[in-house]
Amino acid sequence: MNELTAALIEALGGRVAEPVAVPDPPPPPPQIDRRLEAKLAYTIPEAGELLGLCRASVYKLIASGELSTVNLSERAPRILRQELEEFLQRKANAARDRRAMVAATLRPRSLRSQ
């Protein structure tokens, strides 16, 4: 203990606060491999990584027809980058349309009391 610390403790009348536990900082967000951005077609796991989904969820999207694949060979399905972009655009458009529909059904607050 140095002199300054001892002087502070004495000035506080010998009372020292309990140390405060400082939480660890949150982990950094996962980084997407920048090499993936340059590809024209992605494997199922790569497409999942780009979409933030697990591999099984990507397979479900394919099975439901929401995503389509191109088979380079019998066991090498790929999802085209354009297909991923179109999928995300369709999802964004659907969400925007739902918000607009909900907004159209709600009355403004000024008219609710009438």
C-alpha positions in Angstrom: 0.0 0.0 0.0 1.5 3.3 -1.0 1.4 6.5 1.0 -1.4 8.1 -1.0 -3.6 5.0 -0.5 -2.9 5.0 3.3 -3.7 8.7 3.5 -7.0 8.2 1.7 -8.0 5.3 4.0 -7.1 7.4 7.1 -9.1 10.3 5.7 -12.1 8.0 5.3 -11.8 7.0 8.9 -10.5 3.6 8.1 -13.6 2.7 6.0 -12.9 1.3 2.7 -15.6 0.4 0.2 -15.9 -3.1 -1.1 -14.4 -3.6 -4.5 -16.9 -3.4 -7.3 -17.1 -6.3 -9.7 -16.8 -5.0 -13.3 -18.5 -7.2 -15.8 -16.6 -8.5 -18.7 -17.3 -6.6 -21.9 -19.6 -8.4 -24.3 -18.0 -10.5 -27.0 -17.5 -8.8 -30.3 -20.2 -9.6 -33.0 -19.2 -12.4 -35.3 -17.4 -11.3 -38.4 -18.3 -12.7 -41.7 -15.4 -13.8 -43.8 -15.0 -11.1 -46.5 -14.0 -13.7 -49.0 -17.6 -14.9 -49.0 -18.8 -11.6 -50.4 -16.9 -12.2 -53.6 -18.4 -15.6 -54.4 -21.2 -16.1 -57.0 -22.6 -19.2 -55.3 -22.5 -20.4 -51.7 -22.7 -23.8 -50.0 -25.6 -24.4 -47.6 -23.5 -23.6 -44.5 -22.0 -20.5 -46.2 -25.5 -19.2 -47.0 -26.5 -19.9 -43.5 -23.6 -17.9 -42.2 -24.4 -15.0 -44.4 -28.1 -15.0 -43.4 -27.4 -15.6 -39.8 -29.2 -18.9 -39.8 -28.2 -22.5 -39.0 -27.7 -25.0 -41.8 -31.0 -26.8 -40.9 -32.9 -23.5 -41.3 -31.5 -23.0 -44.7 -32.5 -26.5 -45.7 -36.0 -25.8 -44.4 -36.1 -22.6 -46.6 -35.1 -24.7 -49.6 -37.6 -27.4 -48.9 -40.4 -24.8 -48.6 -39.4 -23.2 -51.9 -38.4 -19.9 -50.4 -34.8 -20.5 -51.5 -33.7 -22.3 -54.7 -30.4 -24.1 -55.3 -28.3 -24.8 -58.4 -26.7 -28.3 -58.4 -23.2 -28.1 -59.7 -23.1 -31.9 -59.3 -25.2 -34.5 -57.6 -23.9 -33.7 -54.2 -22.9 -30.1 -54.5 -26.0 -27.8 -54.2 -25.2 -24.1 -54.3 -27.3 -21.0 -53.6 -26.6 -18.2 -55.9 -25.7 -14.8 -54.4 -28.5 -13.2 -56.5 -31.0 -15.7 -55.0 -29.9 -14.7 -51.5 -30.3 -11.0 -52.3 -33.7 -11.6 -53.9 -34.8 -13.7 -50.9 -33.9 -10.9 -48.5 -35.6 -8.3 -50.7 -38.8 -10.5 -50.7 -38.7 -10.7 -46.9 -38.1 -6.9 -46.5 -41.0 -6.2 -48.9 -43.3 -8.5 -47.0 -42.4 -6.9 -43.7 -43.0 -3.5 -45.1 -46.4 -4.5 -46.6 -47.4 -6.0 -43.2 -46.5 -2.8 -41.4 -48.5 -0.7 -43.9 -51.5 -3.0 -43.5 -51.4 -2.7 -39.7 -51.0 1.0 -39.9 -54.0 1.3 -42.2 -56.2 -0.6 -39.8 -55.2 1.5 -36.7 -57.1 4.7 -36.1 -55.1 7.8 -35.2 -55.1 8.6 -31.4 -57.1 11.8 -32.1 -60.0 9.7 -33.4 -60.0 6.9 -30.8 -62.1 8.8 -28.2 -64.9 9.6 -30.7 
